[in-house]
Amino acid sequence: MFTITDRARQQIKEMLEGEPSGSRLRFGIKGGGCSGLSYALGFDDEVNEDLDKTDEINEIAVVVAKEDIGILENTEIDFKENMMGGGFTINNPNAVMSCGCGSSFRTEETVGAPEKC
């Protein structure tokens, strides 16, 4: 499905400590942003067996909407720190175009959609 680096795993595990028992990392995409799609990354303690796929990646329990799996295939979630702080970075080889703001992207299937920037 996708990968979680060791740095991201460490950060996610620390963040999970403040979440309800049974919470999983939910990773997905949603419509919106300048380029048409943006990432959704958070925690969820609910799973819809018909719509979601669950897995364990690098010791992290994850849930992804089945409809998002193709776009997220081979994506890497990393965590980077710099002088301004830290944050998760997402490297998606399926993204063919990104917005200047860096928070949204397009895939081959969405390249023809009008930009909102």
Secondary structure, DSSP 8 states (H G I E B T S, - for coil): -EEE-HHHHHHHHHHHTTS-TT-EEEEEEEE-STTSEEEEEEEES---TTTEEEEEETTEEEEEEGGGHHHHTTEEEEEEEETTEEEEEEE-TTEEEE-TTSSEEEEGGGTTS----
